[in-house]
């Protein structure tokens, strides 16, 4: 059985929005070096495109969240794996997440990263789904906002290891 993917955000929409988002973040950060910290694997393409859309000094790293329980369970069941760790103390850090839904993982990550003393710590979502929040969480920047229906694939977002190579963001 073939899964039907309906285009939610086109390649053109993604490129235009990420270009604007890069300019917005750069404006807010001023001349400070921006450190983009991407949550693997879903934020990898988002990070690459956003970094290219930002003038000035930009560096990056990735983290992986290993969780023993589902996203809706308690945050203490998570472990952060800093794959390419850089000291973030005093830096302007932008945590990039592919899809922000319940907010559990992002809240936990932000709490842990604040302990590393960044000058600034902001959350950036490729797709924000505020209707699904189970914890109080504000997304500082978002490329797109979406409702609670379906699962997103494409542009680095996988479903059962498939569809990440789609050049657009689709919904199944």
LINZIHU-V259637 format. One record per pair of residues at least 24 apart in sequence whose ideal C-beta (glycine too) atoms are under 7 Angstrom apart, sorted by the first residue. I is the first residue (numbers start at 1). J is the second residue. If there is no record, write none. Layout:
# LINZIHU-V259637
i->I j->J
i->I j->J
This chain:
# LINZIHU-V259637
i->3 j->172
i->4 j->172
i->5 j->153
i->5 j->163
i->5 j->170
i->5 j->172
i->6 j->170
i->6 j->171
i->7 j->168
i->7 j->170
i->8 j->146
i->8 j->152
i->8 j->169
i->8 j->170
i->8 j->171
i->9 j->144
i->9 j->168
i->9 j->169
i->10 j->168
i->11 j->167
i->11 j->168
i->14 j->155
i->14 j->168
i->14 j->169
i->17 j->143
i->17 j->144
i->18 j->49
i->18 j->50
i->18 j->53
i->18 j->143
i->19 j->53
i->21 j->50
i->21 j->141
i->21 j->143
i->22 j->50
i->22 j->53
i->22 j->54
i->24 j->141
i->25 j->54
i->25 j->94
i->25 j->141
i->26 j->54
i->26 j->55
i->26 j->56
i->29 j->92
i->31 j->56
i->32 j->92
i->33 j->57
i->33 j->59
i->33 j->91
i->33 j->92
i->34 j->58
i->34 j->92
i->34 j->94
i->35 j->59
i->35 j->60
i->35 j->86
i->35 j->88
i->35 j->91
i->35 j->92
i->35 j->93
i->36 j->60
i->36 j->94
i->36 j->96
i->37 j->61
i->37 j->63
i->37 j->93
i->37 j->94
i->37 j->95
i->37 j->96
i->38 j->62
i->38 j->96
i->39 j->63
i->39 j->65
i->39 j->96
i->39 j->97
i->40 j->64
i->40 j->83
i->41 j->156
i->42 j->98
i->42 j->99
i->42 j->156
i->42 j->157
i->43 j->96
i->43 j->97
i->43 j->98
i->43 j->126
i->44 j->156
i->45 j->155
i->45 j->156
i->46 j->96
i->46 j->98
i->46 j->126
i->46 j->156
i->47 j->96
i->50 j->96
i->59 j->86
i->61 j->85
i->61 j->86
i->65 j->105
i->65 j->109
i->71 j->101
i->71 j->102
i->71 j->104
i->71 j->105
i->72 j->102
i->72 j->104
i->72 j->134
i->75 j->104
i->75 j->107
i->75 j->108
i->78 j->105
i->78 j->108
i->80 j->109
i->80 j->112
i->88 j->113
i->88 j->116
i->88 j->118
i->89 j->116
i->89 j->117
i->89 j->118
i->90 j->117
i->90 j->119
i->91 j->118
i->91 j->119
i->92 j->119
i->92 j->120
i->93 j->118
i->93 j->120
i->93 j->121
i->94 j->122
i->94 j->124
i->95 j->121
i->95 j->123
i->95 j->124
i->96 j->124
i->97 j->123
i->97 j->125
i->98 j->126
i->98 j->127
i->98 j->156
i->98 j->157
i->99 j->126
i->99 j->127
i->99 j->129
i->99 j->152
i->99 j->157
i->100 j->125
i->100 j->128
i->100 j->129
i->100 j->139
i->101 j->129
i->101 j->132
i->102 j->132
i->102 j->133
i->102 j->134
i->102 j->135
i->103 j->133
i->103 j->134
i->103 j->135
i->103 j->137
i->104 j->134
i->104 j->135
i->106 j->137
i->107 j->135
i->107 j->137
i->127 j->152
i->127 j->169
